[in-house]
Amino acid sequence: MFGKYLLLTNVLGSGVLMVVGDVIAQEYEYRHGLRQQDRYDGARMYRMFVAGALQGPLHHYVYKWMDRAMPHPTFINIMKKILIDQLFMSPACIVIFFYSICYLERQTLQETNDELISKFPYIYLLDWLTWPAAQYINFRYLDTKYRVAFVNVCTAVYNVLMSYIKHDFGIHLPLEPKTAVTTEVSTTASKT
């Protein structure tokens, strides 16, 4: 599993744990009245699996490269790896996440760009609050072959919030441009 078929393990693990995070998000949404339809949306889980699986090879090869380029877990090497992860991997994974899911949702390129632009600041901030500490543990204490598995387990928790932000049910976030629906809702709320 962590030997001959490591790439396959990393790809499938990335997809499956993306779904785990989404199932937890869907359960929360259902229990809090945000989902009016079925308890679980199978099509949504499929889209989340694809988005996660598409990130698996990127994680697999970048972590292998970083460990070859910086093999010793010195403080400086760990900080360099964390910066590579935060400045390059994180934005790449967020872009893969949105473009793959929006494509599968049959959104137009403009709709996808608009959604990515409006939600990227929140997700990237969440990323900075979550990953540096997790990656310190990953790069300091774990062997290369376990890196993606560790990230996938952490990602299952992180993906609960990612999924919730992606499938936001029309909740207006302060950095999003106001639409007619959010303007109408805020006008109605301020009158009461």
N, C-alpha and C positions, 0 to 999 in steps of 0.2 A: 504494500500500500504506500509506504513512504520510501520505496526504492525504485524498482523497475517502472512502476506506473505513477510516478510522482506527479507528472504534468496532468494526467487524467484525474488523479485524486484531487489536485488543486483546482482544476476546472469544475468538476462535479461538486466539490466541497464549497466552492464559492457560490455556485448556483443554489445548492440546497440550503445553505445558511442564509442566503438572501431571502429565500422563501420563509424560513423559520422566523426571521424578523418581521416579514410582512404578515404572516399568520398572527403573530402576537399583536401587531398593529390593527389588523382586521377584527380581532377579538375585542380589543379595547374600543374600537369604533362601534361595534355591535352593542356592547354592553352600555355604552354611553349615548345610544340613540343616534349616532352619526351615520349608521348604515340602516337603511330602511328595507333593503332587499335581503337576499340570502345572507346567512352568517358569514360564509366564505365565498369569495369571488375566485373561481378557478382560473379564469382568463387572466386576472390580475396576478395571481401566483405564478402562472406561466411566464408572464412578462418579466416579473421580478427574477425568476430563475434564469432567463436568458440574459438579463442585465448582469447578474452576478457571474454567470459562466463566462461571459465575454471579458470580465475583468480578471479571471483566473490566470490566463496565460501571461498577461502583463505583470501581475504580481510574481508569478513563478520565475520569469526570466529576469526581471529587475532585481529581485532579491538575490538570485544566484549571481548576477553581475556585481551587485554591491559587495557581496561576501568574497568574491574573487578579487575585486579592486581594493577592498579594505578588510582583509581577513582577520585582523586582530581587534578584539572588542575593547579598544582603548576609548577613553572618554571622547577624545577628538573624533575618532572614527564613528562612534555612535552618534554624536551630534551631526556629523556630515550626513550620515544615513537618514537621520530624522529630517534634516533640511531637504534632502532629495525627495523623501517621501511627502513632506508637506508642500513643497514648492512645485513639484512636478507630478508625482503620482496622484496626489489628492485631486488636483484640478482635472487630470486626465480621467480618473475614475468617476468624478461627478459628471463630466461631459459624456462619458460612455453610458452612465446610468440614464441620464435624461434623453439622449438621442436614441438609444435602443428602445426604451420604454415608449417614448413618444412616437417613434416609428411604428411600433407594434400596435399602438393605439390609433394609428392612421392620422396623426396630427400633421398639419402642414409644417414645412420648415420654419415659416414665420411664427406659427404658434409655439413650436418647440423652442425657438430662439427667445421668444418673449417669456416663456415659462422659465427657461434656464436663467435668463437675466434677472428675473424677479426673485427667484429662489436661491440662486447661487450664494449670495452673501450670508444667508442663514445657515446653509449647509456647510459652507467653508468655515464659518465661525465655529459651528458645532465640531467640525473636523479638528480645528486647532485646540479646542477644549478637551477633545477625546484622545487623539492619536499620539501626541508626543510622549505622554507617560506610558501608554501601551507599547509604543515602539521602542522606548528605552528598555523595557523588560524584554521585548522580542530580540532586539539586537545585542543586548548585554548577556542574556542567559540561555537563549535557545540556539540549537543547531540549525543550519540552513534548511534542512529538509522539513523542519517543523514550523518554519516561519509563516507560510501561507495558511497552514491549519490554525495556528494561533491567531493570525489576523482574521480568519474566517469566523472563529468563535467570538472574538471581540466585535466583529462586524454584525453578527446576529443581533446583538444588543443595539448597536449603532443604527442598524437598518430599521429598527422599530421607528425611530425618529425620522429617518430618511423617507420611509414609506409614508409616514403620516404627513410629512411636508409635501411630498409629491402628490398625494391624494388628499388635498386639503379641504375638500367640501365647500369651496368658496369662501373660506375664512380669509379675511384681508390681513396681510402682513404689512407693517408700516412702510417697507421699502417698495412694495408693489404699486404699479400705477393703478389708480382707481378706475374701475369700470362702472358702467351704468348700474349694474346690480349692486356693487358695494357702495356706490354713492347713494342709491335709493335706500339701502339698509341703514347706512349711517344717518341719513336725513330722518328716516322714520324713528330711529333710536333716539336721536337728539330731541325730537318733538315730544317724546313721552317722559 
